Structures are given as C-alpha cells and as structure tokens.
C-alpha cells in the first residue's frame, strides 16, 4: 500500500521515476497517470502528458519523466481527491472558514458569546496557517467545535498536507478493523495515525473507555507529544474526566493552546433562550433593579449606604455585559439574592435567560439523576450546569458539606474558572469558611469581582422606641419573632 504522505510528496514534486516497469517497481499513481493524456495542442508534451528533459548524465534528474504543466492541474485535483478521501473529509467539505459564521446564526448572540466565537474562529484560522503545537477546542454541543476543526482540515488538505480527521470512536474502530484488513496490518495503520502530519480528533472523550482504548489513545497522543507533531482535539468534556496521562499532556501550556467556545447550539440557538427546567428564576420575577430597595429610610450609616449603592451599581454594570465572576457576600436578607435575580431577569429580558439555582437545589438535581427512572443521566445534567452561558449560584454554603458535594462543587467551579464563563455566586458564609479550593478561585481578582453588602438584614431594622417582643414556644406552624 502506498503511504499517503509519500504519494503527495511525489505529486507535489511533479516527478515520477521512470523505472523498469517490473511488478515490484510499478508506481500505482504513475500507472493511473499514464492512462490519461495531456492537451493535444500543448507545445511541450504534444498531448502525451509527460516529458523528459535533456540533462547531463551527472544530473540527479537525468532520465526521469516529469508531468507536463498542461496536466498539473488535473494531477493536483486527483491528488487532493485522494487526500480528502483518506482524511475522511468527503462529507465535511462544506465546513470551511468561509462558511463559518463568527457572529452566530442570525446574529442572535450576546456580546460575550460573539466575542468567544470570533476569538475561536481567529485562533483556528491562525493555527491552520502554521500548524504549530496542539489546539484544544472545548464547548457544549453544537457550538461550532467540529466546524472549526473540519475547516482546519479542509484548508490543510487543500494545501497538500497529509491530514487525518476522525472522531475518537471512529479512530479506535479503524484500528480494530486493521486486524482483519487484508490490505494492511495493525502496525501499519497505527503508525500511519500517530505519524500523520496533522491529526484531528473530534468529539474526544465519547469513546468506550476500555483499557485497550485508553492505552492506544495514550500511545498515539504521547508519540505526537514527544515529537511535537500538530494535533487538534475537540471535546465537550471536562479535562478532569479524561484519563490522567492524556490530561497532563493536554494541559501543557508550552505546547497546547486552549480555546473555549461560549456559544449556544448553532442548530437550535433558541434552546439557550428558554428557561432551563433546573432554573428557579421564574420564582424571582419581581426582583428587578427597579424594585430593589435602596433603603433610604432605614437610617443606615454612611458606610452601609455606600456599600449598598456600590453593590447596586456593580450589579447593573455586570447585567449589561456579563463577564467574569461576581461574588456577592453579606448576611441573610441583605439583598444578595435580589441583586443576583435582577441581573438574571435583565439578561432574560434580552432573550438570554441564565440558569438561576440555589446550591442545595443543584445538588438535589444531580442526585436525582441516579434514580433508575430518571430521564437525564448525571453527565447530561452536570454538563448542562457547568457549560451554561450564565450561571447564578445562590446560597453557596447552604448545602450539606459532604465529601461528594464538595467534590462536585469543586469540579463545577474549576470548569467555569478555567473556561472563564460568566458566573454569579451569593453566599452568607464568611469566605474563610469556604472550601479552600473554591476560595482560591473566588479570590482571583483577575476574574472575580467581590461585592460585600455590608448592611444589616432588612428584618433587623426596627423602631428602637419599641420594646422587643417575648418569644413564644416553638411549635410547628407558629412564627416566632
């Protein structure tokens, strides 16, 4: 079997060795070319399609046949056709940089989403031009990862660069089939994959994670890692869930350029515009910036009043352009949830409802996926939460602090932190009481803005001339003051 890179090198050079046409010396591509003819009116080859130059015996090209320029376009077209077939791109030819829409479908993206998509587009186009290092593209389903990866492949193939585009499951199947393929061996196919000039693995993480599959993927990626061969990987999975050895290589900042696409499903952009069934924002529709009480009549101190006004101003600014993280702290009933819901309602009015959920409810939703009759898997639900364009987590610290809960919160925070996804967190717990792993993310001033509502609770402001009431005994259904 003629290796694809050898074939393309020969075509690119436009030269074929005119060897003794014995059975072992036949060049399949040359045999095909000799069956075609050039332009009958060509003054160089006179319609033969090939010519031999008059050269001295000492010239390395003496006696070699060259493809005439009148046939070069046809040969190049045939070579590209073979490359497209080999690269597995025949069904993806329409996915190019020209057909990609960096502003989304019908221009419905908000500013952070549009900037994310445009940045990913520019990075991928730049990568296709120099093929230096690795490119890791992450994001939820339908955000454009496969289109951009295929656009890279289509551009490199058009330039004659040997490229292979496969989903991870297809790659493993291709290897398995080699055991019974009469035209090749497993070793030949495995070597062809790991040494191809550009390898693109789409939908990484969806493969069946058997020990054999993990070992083969690691061997392929490790070979390319050690030899610094270009690689493109797309995935909608958290790196934490990927096999540790592969994970460590994908996190090498000296080799890997990471791109996160924060955009809704292109095929169904309005899906993100609908309230998630997990969101409880509909319970807070009355909580807007207009209904927020500035508490002018509560006789707050100057420091307290300034704290409230600064928080309101910062929340309004964040609502206009959600970017980074907003951490709102303060005692219970000081307005934290109101400000968070006001941001959510403002974004919802623009057609981009966020996922608003309290941390205890979030954990309940995740636990519910383990029920045998659940319609959603844990992975599906967790992925929806961690990749939502704007997440509002209310009442951090109100959850049961079990080891499982701590780990899930860390995974959620870690994913959104590295992806720099807009996130709002409210908490009544002193920051130094939070999990240290969460605290390190929250205290990163590069990404997070801290708002402290340094005001008394609404229900603590009372007339000092009135005597405190006596509290009655605790009974179910009785309100105690």
N, C-alpha and C positions, 0 to 999 in steps of 0.2 A: 504494500500500500504506500503510495507517495504521500509523504507528510505535507500538510497544507503549507507550512512555512517555507519548505523547500520549493514547492510549486510556485508560490508567489514570488520568491526571490528570483526564480528563473524568468517568470513573466515580466517582473519589474525591470530586469536587465535587458529583456527583449532578445536574448540569445539562447540558442539550443545547441548542444553538442551534436555534431553530425557523425555519430559513432557508427560502428559496424552494427547493422540492424539485426544482430543476433537476438534470440529470445530473451536473454538476460540483460541486454543493453537497451531495450526499447524504452523510450520515454512516452508514457501514455498521453501526456499533453501534446507532445510533438506529433504523435501518430494522429491525434484528432486534428491538429492544425494542418497537417499535410493533406488532409481530405478536403480542405477548403482552399479557395483561391483568392488572389488579390484582385485589384482593379485592372481590367484588361488594358486600360489606357495609361497605366502607370509607367512612366519612363524609366523607372529604376528596376522593377522586377518583371515588367511586361505581363502582369497577370498571374505570375506564379505565386506571389505572396511572400517569397523568401529570396534572399540574395547572399552571395558570398563575396566579401571584399578582397581586392588584390592586396595582400600583405606579405611582408618578408617572412621567411621561414622561422626567424627568431621571435616573431610577434606571438604573444600568447593566444591571440585570437585567430591565428592562421588556420585556415581550413574550416572554421566554424560558420554555421549558417545563421543569419540574422533575420528577424521578422521585419518585413518591409513596413515603412510608415503608413502605407495605404491600408494595412491590416491591423495596425497597432490598436486602433480604437475598438475593433471587434474583439481582439485578443484580451484587451483590458476589460471589456464588458463581460466576456465569458469568465475571466478570472474572478471578477467581482461577484458574478452569479454563483460561482463555486464557493467563494468566501461566504456569501450570505447564507447559502445552504449549510455550510459547515458551522457557521456561527449561530445557527438556529434563529435567524432573524427574518426569515421569509414572511412570517405572519406579523412582524413588528416594524416593517419598513415605513409605515406611516408615522411612527413615533420618532420625530426628529426635533431639533431645536427650533426649526422654523414653524412647526405645527404646535409647539408648546405655548400655552398662554400664561405668562408670568403673573398676569393680574387676575387669574381665575376665570371661571365660567361666568359670562355676562357681567363681569366687573362687580361681583357681589361681595368680595372680600373686604373685611375691615382693614385698617392700616397695618396692625401687627401681622396679620395673615398675609397681606400683599407683600410686605417687606420680607417676610420669611420665604415666600415662594420665589420672589425676584432674586434674593440672595442665593438660594439654592440653584436657580437657573444659571446665574452668572458663574458660580463656583464649578458647576458641572461642565459648562462650556469651556471654561479655562482649563479644567483637568483634561478634557478631550484633546486640547491643543498641545499639551506637553507630556501627559501620561507619566507623571512623577509621583511616586508613592501610592498610598491607598486612599480610597474615598469611601466613607461610611455614611449612607443616607438613611435616616430614620424618620418615622412619622406614622400616622394612623393610616388605615386602609383608604385607598382612593385619593391620596393627597398629591400624587404625581411622582412617586419614587421610581416606579417601573418605567414611566415615560422618559424620565431624565436618564435613567441607566441605559435604556434602549437607544436614546438619542446619542449618547456617548458611543455606543457600539456601532450604530449606523454611520457615524462620522469616521470612526477609525477604519471600518471595513471599506468605506468609500476611498480611503487613502491607501488601501492595500495592506493594512496592518492586520496580521492574524489575530482574530478575536473569537472568544467563545462566550456566548450568553446563555446561561442556564439557571433555572430555579434550583435551589438546593436539593429538593426531592428528585428532580429530573437528572441532576448530576449523578446522584447515587444510583438511580436506575440505569443510567448509561454505563456506569461501572459494572453493575451486576450483569447486564446483558453481554458484556465483553467475555464473560466466562463461556458463553455458548455461541459467540460470533465466529464464524469460520474465517472471516477476513482479517481478524486482528486478535491480539491476546490482551489479557487484563493488564499486563505490564506496559504494553504499548499505549493502550488507552489512558492508563493512569499517568504515564509520563507525558502524554500529549496535553492532558488537562493542566498538570501542575507547571509545565514549562511554556504553555502558550503565551504569546507576547502580552495579551491583555485578557484577563479572566473577569467575567462579571457574574456574580452570584446574586440572583434576585430572590426575594422572599426568604432570606436566611432565617433559620430557626423553626421553619414549618416542617422540616424533615423528621422522619421517625428516628428518635434519638436512641438507637441501639448502640451497644458498644462498638460494633463494626463500623456503623455510620459515623459515629463521633471520631473514631480513630482515623478513618480515611479523610474526613474533612480536616482534621488537625494536621495530618501529614501533608495535604495539599497546601493549606494556608501556611504551615510552618516552612515549607520549602520556598514559597514565594516571599515569606517574611525574611528568611535568611539571605535570599538572593535579591531582595528589593525589587521584585517583579510587580508591575502595576496590577492592582486589584480594585474592583468596585463591589461593594456589598450593600444590599438594601434589606431593611428589616423593620418590622413594627414591634419588635420585642425589646424589652429592657435588657441591656447588656448583662445585668446581674443574673439573668436566667440562662445565659449562654455558657457553654462548657468553659471552665475556668482557664484552661490553657489557651483557648481561642480568644476568650475575653481579654486576657492580658495583652495579646498581640493587637487586638482591635483598639486598645486604649493607649497605645504607644504614640504620644504626641509628636515625636520626631518623624514618624512615618505616616500616621493616619490623620486625614482631615475629616472632621466630623461635621455633618450637616443635619440639622433637624428642620423638618418642614411642618410648620404650624398652620395647617390649612384644612378645611373640611373636605369631605369626599367630593371629588370633582363630578362624579356621576350623579350625585344626589346632594348638591350643596345646601339645600334647604333642610337636610336632615339635622344639621347642627343648629338650624334656626328654630327647631321645635324644642319645647321643653323636654328634657330627659325625664323618664319616669322616676329617676332617682332624685330629681331636684325638688326641693320644697319651696322654691321661690314664690310659687303661687300663694303660699300662706303668708307672704310678706308684701303683698302688692300695695298696701297702704304706706309702706315705709319708703318714702322718696326723699329727695333733698328738700323739696318744698314743705314736706310735713315734719321735717326734723326740727325739734325744739331747741333754739339757741339758748334757752334758759335765762333770758334777760331778767326775769322776775324772781329768780331763785337766790338772789343775793350771793352769787359766787364771788370768790376773791378774784383779784386781777389775774393772778397766775392761773386759776382754774378757768376763768373765762377765756384767757388767751389759749389755753390748751384745747378747749372745745372749738374755738374758731379756727385754729391751725389744722385740727383734725378734719373739720368740715371742708376747708379749702383744699387740703391734700386729697381728700376722697373725691371731690368734684374733678380735680385735675386727673386723677387716675381713671375716673369713669370716662373721660373724654378720649384718652389713649391708654388703654390697659397695657402696661409694660413693666416687667419685673415683678417683684413681690411687694405686697402691702401687708404689714403685720400690725394689727390693731389690738392694743392691750388696755386693760383697765378693770376696775371692779365690776361685779354684776350690776346690770341695769344702769349703765352709764352711757349707752348709745352705740356700743360696738356693732351689735347685730343690725341696728337700724342703718348705720353708715354702709356696712357691707351689703345689705339688701338694696339700699339706694343705688349703689354702684351697679348691682345686678339688674335692677329694674331699668336703669338708664340704658345699659347695653341691650337689654331686651327690647326696649322701645326702638332701638336702631336696627332690630332684626337679628341680634346675636345674643340670645339668652345664654347665660352661663349655667354651669352646674353648681347650684347652691345646696349644700348639705352639711348637717352637723356631723361632727366626727363620730359620736356614738351611733347615729343612724347609718353612717357609711360602713361601720364595722358590722352592723346588723345585716346590711345588704350583702356584704361579702360572705358572711356566714351562711346566709340563706341559699347561696349557690351550691352548697354541699348537700342540700336536701335532694333526695332521689327524684322528686317531681319538678325540680327547678328547670325552667325553660332556658336559663342562661348558665353558661359554665363560669367557673371562677375567673378563668383567664379573660373571657369576654368582658365580664363586668369590671374587673380590675383595670383592663386596658381602656375601657370607656372612661373611667375616672381619671386615670393618670394622663391621658392624652387630650382631654377636653381643652378647647382653646382658652377658656377662662374658668378656673375652679375657685369657688368660695367655700372655705372650710370654716364653719362656725363652731365655737366652743371647743377648741383644742385643749385637752386636759380634762374634759368631762367624761372621757372614755374609761373603760376598765383597763388598768395598766398591766395587762397580762403580757407575757413574752411574745405571744403571737401577734397581739395588737401592736406592740412596739415595733416589731419587725415589719409589719405591713405598712405602718405609717412611715417608717424609715425608707422603705422601697418607694413609696409614693413621693415623699419629699425629695429623695435622691434623683428620681427620674425627672421630675419637674425642675429641679435645681439645675441639673446639667443641660436640660433642654431649654432652660430659661423661659418656661411657659408662664404667662401671667397667672398669678395666684394671690388670693386674699386669705389671710388667716386671722381669726379673732380668738383671743384667749384671756381668761381671768386669772390664770395661773402665773405667778412670778416666773420670769424667763429662766432664772437659775434653777427652777424646779423641773424644767422640761428635760427630756432625754437629751443627753449631750450631743448625740449625733444630729438631732433636729436643731439644736441650738447653734451648732457650727454653721448650718445653712442660713438660719434666721439672722444671725449676726453679721452676715456678709454684706457690708454696705454697698458693695459694687452692684448687687442685685436687689437687695431688700431695703425697703424704707419702713422705719419703725414709727408708728403713731401711738402715743400714750395719752389716753383720756384720763387726765389727772383731775377728775371731778368726783364729787360724791354721787352715790346712786340716787336716782330720781325719788325713790321711796324713802330716802333718808333725809330729804329736805322737808322740814316740818316747822310749824309755828313754835318758837321757843317759849311763848307765853302759855302754851298748853302743857298740862302735866301728862307724863307718859301713862298709857293705859296699862292696867294689870292684865296679864295673860292668863287665859283660862287653861284648863287641862286639855291635852292633845287627844282629840277623838277624830275618827275618820269622818271627813266631810265638814269639819269645823276649821274655820280660818282663824289663826292666831295672829295677833299683832305684837 
